[in-house]
Each structure stands twice: as C-alpha cells, then as structure tokens.
Amino acid sequence: MTVHKDKYSGYLLVHFIGEQPDGEQVYFSYSENGLHWKDLNAGLPVLRSELGEKGVRDPFIVRTPKEDKFYLIATDLRIANGKGWAAASDAGSRDIIIWESADLVNWSSPWSVTIGVPGAGCVWAPEAVYDDATDDFLVFWASATQEPQEKERKQKIYSARTKDFRNFTASEKYIERENHIIDTTIIAHNGTYYRFSKDETTKNIRVEKGTSLEKNAFTDLSAPALEELLGVEGPQIYKLNDSEEWCLIVDRFAEGKGYLPLLTSDLESGIFRVLPEGSFDLGENKKRHGGVMPITSDECSRLLAAFGDGHQMMPGQFADPDLAKFGDRYYLYPTTDGFNGWSGTQFHVFSSADMRIWRDEGMILDLASEDVPWAVGSAWAPAIACKDGKYYFYFCGKMKNGESAIGVAVAETPAGPFRAQPQPLITMELTRQLGLAMGQAIDPSVYMEENGAAYLLFGNGQPAIVQLGDDMISVIADTMKNLEGLHDFREAVTVLKKGGLYHFTWSCDDTGSEDYHVNYGTAEQLYGPVTYRYPVLAKNKDKDMLGTAHHSILQEPGTDKYWIAYHRFVTPLTRFTEGKGYHREVCIDPLTFGHDGLMQRVQL
C-alpha cells in the first residue's frame, strides 16, 4: 500500500452538522490524538456548495499518493430545503460535488459530476480509496435503484473509477445485499482491504475483508460489537498515528448523539471496544457523517493558521516559548512538553517566514545524551540571543545532584548545530555563594542594552538578574542581584526597554494551575526597584484558555510592533483530565502599549 513520505501527526475531520439552515455544508475539525477534536473556522462552514441542491452532506476527503493534492467529495443534498427524505431517496440528485486543494487551506470552486446510474433515485455518501494495483481511485456510493425484477427501490452500493475526479468510468453495481445497504467505507492494511457498511434494515455496521478492491474479492468478517450496536450509520475508520490501533467512528443518528468511537488493535479479528463517554470529545458542533484523514505536522500548522482560534500557532505539545527574529525568519525555542513531571530531555527549534506556518528545524540538544555533559534531563524553558554573528542558547537542566541549573550552547546559525558548554552557567551553589534568595535556578531570558551589554534574568520563587560576560558564556558574578517589586513572582521574568522605562513581565501562580498568569511592572533602572502595575495576560475561561503564561516578548525589528508568545493548557481541555501543567500548547498574540506608555492587557 502507498505510504505518504511524511510522518502523520494529526487528523482532519470533514463533516456536516445537521439539517439547520447552514448545517449541510462542509465543516472542518482538527485533532492531535484522533479522539479529542477542535472545531475549526469558529465552528462555521469552510466550504459551501451553491450547485445542484445548494447543500452537501457526507463529505469525504482523500489524499492523492503522487501529486500532493487533495480531493473532497460530498453528497449533493440539502434536506433543509423541505423536500423530505422520500424525495431525496427516490428523486434526488445523481451528482456528487467535488473540491480540489493542494494545501487543505486554499480550495477550488466546487464542480459537480453525474455518476448515478440512469434511473437512480439518489447518490449518497460518496467515498474514494486509492487502488495501487490500477493506479486510480475507486469511488463508491449508495443509490436507490429499482431493477426489472424488483418491486420497489433498494439501496445498493455502486462504483466508478477515476484518476482526476473529473473523468469517471461507467458506474456499476459494487455491493448488493438482501437488505438496503448505505454508507460504506474502506481501509487498507498489509495488503488487505477492510470494508465497513451500514445495513439500512438492521441499522448496524457489517464488516468484510478482501484481497483486492474488486467487488467479488470480499468475504464476511465477524464483528460482534458492531453487529450489536444498533441505530448507527456513517462509519469511518482510520489508523491512530502513534499506536497500532484503528479508530472506527459511527454516527449515533437514532439517539441524536453524533459520533461514537470504537477501537481495535487487530482489524482481522473484528474485535472492537466501545469507548466510554468522557474518553473522547467531538467538539462543540455535533458532527454528522464525514471523513477523517491523517495529516502531517506541516498540514496541521497550515490548518491552525488558517482556521484555528487565532491564538494557537503551532501543533503539538510545547511550552515556555522563546520567540525571536533573525534576518527574515522567525524562530521559536520551546520546552518539548507532554512528559509526566516535566521530564522531557530534548529541545527543538522551529522557524517560520510569517509566524503562522512553523517548520521543525530539528532537535538541537538532548540532555539525556552526551550533548550536555553536566545534565541528566528536565529540559526546560530555553532562551536565545545573538551577538557578533553567533547564537547563544540558554536552557535549564537537572544536574546529577537533583538541582536545576542553567546552561548555554553556541551555534553559527539560529537552527544550530549547537554545542553546549561542558559546565553549567548558573547553579544553585553559585546563587548561595553570592547570597541570593532563589528557589530554583531556572527560566532564563536575555536582555540586550543598546551598548551591547547583555543580561540574563532568571529564577523561581525569587527573581534575579546578572550581566553576561562579553563572551556570552560567562557571568560577571558581582553583578548578580535579586530584583525587588515583582509582585507575586513565581518564575519566567523578562524585560524590555521602551519610552525610557524598563517594562518587566513575570509569571505567577503555578504552571499546573489554570490561574497561571503574567504580571507587569515598570522601573526606571534595569536593576529596579520594579513598580507593580497589573496582570497583562490571564485566562479566558469562556474560550477554554487556561494556564496562560510563561512567555517571551518579541519587538519586530525596526518597528514599534510587539508579539507575546506563551503557553496554555492543551485544548480541548477534556483531552487531559490530569497533569494539565505538562500538557501545554504554544500561542502567539499581539502586544500593545497605550497612550500612557504602559503595556496593555492581552485580549484573549
């Protein structure tokens, strides 16, 4: 079977939402684990059809294996127009509606193709599967037809083949059963095709397996859990990206509950387990019959940039982002998140031309390897600086004695390769020697004065500042001082200079708390004292934006434009019921100053 060259890291669900005025159009939802979904485009349609019936249902999306493009096909049907189900079944459109895209964001205008056989009452739930043997797509759908020997119409599955979704072979009957059959989906695995179909009389899902896509190549496969699950339709099956499991979702139309996921670790076995309520989340919109497609990290990034909530700017679990711009590219240096007890060991760097589409430039340090001789893990909260054409990466790590320390690595380019210094730059032993109050030596940020002097701000429990040596890999010890006036300080202090004032921001509360937030204060001197002003970044519970802190601030070079990068709890919030403080995602928002010269609160 054809495998896409890039590793999949998320999922796109295309679907409709019901018979309300705008419900029978194409909606997008996004997931990183295949079970918890975010509605994209603010829960509004992404694609609309004004062709034929002026509405679409049962959308399905497919990736071409050779051309790096996508086709989305859908039923030409709008029940909301009031014609009723009898007319839809017996005298409905024989067309399917098709869109094409190269990037999942920019889509062609739709076109229609008549594929229903003459006399067919409808063409419902079209899907497509690529056939390696013939290098084309098998497209299949349900049509209500009445053959000469039949007393009434019966739903059967028909098929045709295409290479370009514009030109199709003649349609022919593909599946017929004793009962009506609609809603078929097919998945390939290890040379075998598995076919799931709704029996329209018994209202359950039946399974078959085949050695090819030919209509006579399939035999029945027992799947007791599916045969016992009544009142469902619209089956969709997809492999979970990070495990040897497959997820089958079925639309519980009879109960009006939307999709229900079932999992199997062996398609051949036919054994599925129904997931209990609370272990999945289909988002705000009730999702009706659609299609799921695994997508790459780049595709996830594009979808979030185009149709996301406007805050999250990169997929995946990352935290403590340090945002910078070097030349004409933006760079983001985060903590790699998702590990119990913040136990991750690797740092990656991401780059972007527009701060919307982020590319993983690869791992730059692994604290569990010989990359960092003094560290044994806990790769946290990095910061980046550039001086005299070299790049200095400051990072946190645990020492063998269990204490956190701050190290530094040096590179010739923003993406590395970075070489870590053999010894840490700041340790708890050093802060004790200098008489500083300090909980942990963590969370560095860098401030550069106009004269080229560089300072490192850091600390947990108590904030501190120290001047860096000219080499950027040493500190001038007698300049290390605690900062005063940072109200409710926990960690992650930053500073910038604007309008003759030093503007300090810092994180408060605990990163595992939904109330984790950023406070703001000003000072006339870099070493303070700081006058506390107010919080500038705090949760918005109505938008499920919680734990919004540990930030960095970027001034767009040569402008008066600023950006704040921070993390929040992974959304949807239902995805992790425990340990939300190490399941976080990165957001970026504009940061502004008022007429009074003070930083304004970020509007979430």
Rosetta blueprint (number, residue, H / E / L):
1 M L
2 T L
3 V L
4 H L
5 K L
6 D L
7 K L
8 Y E
9 S E
10 G E
11 Y E
12 L E
13 L E
14 V E
15 H E
16 F E
17 I L
18 G L
19 E L
20 Q L
21 P L
22 D L
23 G L
24 E L
25 Q L
26 V E
27 Y E
28 F E
29 S E
30 Y E
31 S E
32 E L
33 N L
34 G L
35 L L
36 H E
37 W E
38 K E
39 D E
40 L L
41 N H
42 A H
43 G H
44 L L
45 P L
46 V L
47 L E
48 R L
49 S L
50 E L
51 L L
52 G L
53 E L
54 K L
55 G L
56 V E
57 R E
58 D E
59 P E
60 F E
61 I E
62 V E
63 R E
64 T L
65 P L
66 K L
67 E L
68 D L
69 K L
70 F E
71 Y E
72 L E
73 I E
74 A E
75 T E
76 D E
77 L L
78 R L
79 I H
80 A H
81 N H
82 G L
83 K L
84 G L
85 W H
86 A H
87 A H
88 A H
89 S H
90 D H
91 A L
92 G L
93 S L
94 R L
95 D E
96 I E
97 I E
98 I E
99 W E
100 E E
101 S E
102 A L
103 D L
104 L L
105 V L
106 N L
107 W E
108 S L
109 S L
110 P L
111 W E
112 S E
113 V E
114 T E
115 I L
116 G L
117 V L
118 P L
119 G L
120 A L
121 G L
122 C L
123 V L
124 W E
125 A E
126 P E
127 E E
128 A E
129 V E
130 Y E
131 D E
132 D L
133 A L
134 T L
135 D L
136 D E
137 F E
138 L E
139 V E
140 F E
141 W E
142 A E
143 S E
144 A E
145 T E
146 Q L
147 E L
148 P L
149 Q L
150 E L
151 K L
152 E L
153 R L
154 K E
155 Q E
156 K E
157 I E
158 Y E
159 S E
160 A E
161 R E
162 T E
163 K L
164 D L
165 F L
166 R L
167 N L
168 F E
169 T L
170 A L
171 S L
172 E E
173 K E
174 Y E
175 I E
176 E L
177 R L
178 E L
179 N L
180 H L
181 I E
182 I E
183 D E
184 T E
185 T E
186 I E
187 I E
188 A E
189 H E
190 N L
191 G L
192 T E
193 Y E
194 Y E
195 R E
196 F E
197 S E
198 K E
199 D E
200 E L
201 T L
202 T L
203 K L
204 N E
205 I E
206 R E
207 V E
208 E E
209 K E
210 G E
211 T L
212 S L
213 L L
214 E L
215 K L
216 N L
217 A L
218 F E
219 T E
220 D E
221 L E
222 S L
223 A L
224 P H
225 A H
226 L H
227 E H
228 E L
229 L L
230 L L
231 G L
232 V L
233 E E
234 G E
235 P E
236 Q E
237 I E
238 Y E
239 K E
240 L L
241 N L
242 D L
243 S L
244 E L
245 E L
246 W E
247 C E
248 L E
249 I E
250 V E
251 D E
252 R L
253 F L
254 A L
255 E L
256 G L
257 K L
258 G L
259 Y E
260 L E
261 P E
262 L E
263 L E
264 T E
265 S L
266 D L
267 L H
268 E H
269 S H
270 G L
271 I L
272 F L
273 R E
274 V E
275 L L
276 P L
277 E L
278 G L
279 S L
280 F L
281 D E
282 L L
283 G L
284 E L
285 N L
286 K L
287 K L
288 R E
289 H E
290 G E
291 G E
292 V E
293 M E
294 P E
295 I E
296 T E
297 S H
298 D H
299 E H
300 C H
301 S H
302 R H
303 L H
304 L H
305 A H
306 A H
307 F H
308 G L
309 D L
310 G L
311 H L
312 Q E
313 M L
314 M L
315 P L
316 G L
317 Q L
318 F E
319 A E
320 D E
321 P E
322 D E
323 L E
324 A E
325 K E
326 F E
327 G L
328 D L
329 R E
330 Y E
331 Y E
332 L E
333 Y E
334 P E
335 T E
336 T E
337 D L
338 G L
339 F L
340 N H
341 G H
342 W H
343 S L
344 G L
345 T L
346 Q E
347 F E
348 H E
349 V E
350 F E
351 S E
352 S E
353 A L
354 D L
355 M L
356 R L
357 I L
358 W L
359 R E
360 D E
361 E E
362 G E
363 M E
364 I E
365 L E
366 D E
367 L L
368 A L
369 S L
370 E L
371 D L
372 V L
373 P L
374 W L
375 A E
376 V E
377 G E
378 S E
379 A E
380 W E
381 A E
382 P E
383 A E
384 I E
385 A E
386 C E
387 K E
388 D L
389 G L
390 K E
391 Y E
392 Y E
393 F E
394 Y E
395 F E
396 C E
397 G E
398 K E
399 M E
400 K L
401 N L
402 G L
403 E L
404 S E
405 A E
406 I E
407 G E
408 V E
409 A E
410 V E
411 A E
412 E L
413 T L
414 P L
415 A L
416 G L
417 P L
418 F L
419 R E
420 A E
421 Q L
422 P L
423 Q L
424 P L
425 L L
426 I E
427 T L
428 M H
429 E H
430 L H
431 T H
432 R H
433 Q H
434 L L
435 G L
436 L L
437 A L
438 M L
439 G L
440 Q E
441 A L
442 I L
443 D L
444 P L
445 S E
446 V E
447 Y E
448 M E
449 E L
450 E L
451 N L
452 G L
453 A L
454 A E
455 Y E
456 L E
457 L E
458 F E
459 G L
460 N E
461 G L
462 Q L
463 P L
464 A E
465 I E
466 V E
467 Q E
468 L E
469 G L
470 D L
471 D L
472 M L
473 I L
474 S L
475 V E
476 I L
477 A H
478 D H
479 T H
480 M L
481 K E
482 N E
483 L L
484 E L
485 G L
486 L L
487 H L
488 D L
489 F E
490 R E
491 E E
492 A E
493 V E
494 T E
495 V E
496 L E
497 K E
498 K E
499 G L
500 G L
501 L E
502 Y E
503 H E
504 F E
505 T E
506 W E
507 S E
508 C E
509 D L
510 D L
511 T L
512 G L
513 S L
514 E L
515 D L
516 Y L
517 H E
518 V E
519 N E
520 Y E
521 G E
522 T E
523 A E
524 E L
525 Q L
526 L L
527 Y L
528 G L
529 P L
530 V L
531 T E
532 Y E
533 R E
534 Y E
535 P E
536 V E
537 L E
538 A L
539 K L
540 N E
541 K H
542 D H
543 K H
544 D L
545 M E
546 L L
547 G L
548 T L
549 A E
550 H E
551 H E
552 S E
553 I E
554 L E
555 Q E
556 E L
557 P L
558 G L
559 T L
560 D L
561 K L
562 Y E
563 W E
564 I E
565 A E
566 Y E
567 H E
568 R E
569 F E
570 V L
571 T L
572 P L
573 L H
574 T H
575 R H
576 F L
577 T L
578 E L
579 G L
580 K H
581 G H
582 Y H
583 H L
584 R E
585 E E
586 V E
587 C E
588 I E
589 D E
590 P E
591 L E
592 T L
593 F E
594 G L
595 H L
596 D L
597 G L
598 L L
599 M E
600 Q L
601 R L
602 V L
603 Q L
604 L L
